[in-house]
Amino acid sequence: MVPIVLEEDARIPAGIVDLESFRRWARSDDFPEHGWFSYLGGEVWVDLSMEQLFTHNLVKTRFTVVVGALVEEAKRGYFFSDRAFLANPDADLATEADGVFVSYDAVTDLRVRFLEGAKEGHIEIVGSPDMVLEVISKKSVRKDTEVLRRLYWVAGVAEYWLVDARREPMRFDILRRGKRGYIATRAHDGWLRSAVFGRSFRLTQQADPLGHPHCTLEVRP
């Protein structure tokens, strides 16, 4: 494979022919600091678009704040936010999800391990996390709703949370892993039950004082 130059700072080198070569590149100093690069079922996916502030970035932030606090309070594991690198060789998958929950049980049961970097710290989640979050953007519709939905299921992810806040009414799904694919959780007055967290969640959207969309994530037992 010849090198592919998408932008000056987004060069995909020659030699990316499979998941392992992609992961080696992702762990190297040459991996771009901007843009989203994924290896999904034999294809390299690239998104260099700028992130929408109110319908994507703030939505991710809301989930990170609320779910992260819930995980911290319960002392059940780790909630990793944007740019945490997730790989699963069985699913031929490597990507940076919008959010990942890894329980302590997943680590002790060897369903997940954390890979150390060549120089310092841990840089990669490998295996089957308990939950993954993706927030849909204009260029990620098929990736999030079709490709990742299939690959996360193959990877053994128990719950796939999918949010589309680009228009009203906003859509929020908790997809639970079934025998042949993910099954959408039925909502009750907007509330969705998560077996992973043992809680129900509801996502609503209003306008803030300046007229921008603002989402609220509620939690109840």
Secondary structure by P-SEA (a helix, b strand, c coil): ccccccccccccccccccaaaaaaaaacccccccbbbbbcccbbbbbcccccccccaaaaaaaaaaaaaaaaaaccbbbbccccbbbbccccccccccbbbbcaaaaaaccbbbbbccccccccccccccbbbbbbccccccccccaaaaaaaaacccbbbbbbcccccbbbbbccccccbbbbccccccbbbbccccbbbbbbbbbcccccbbbbbbbcc
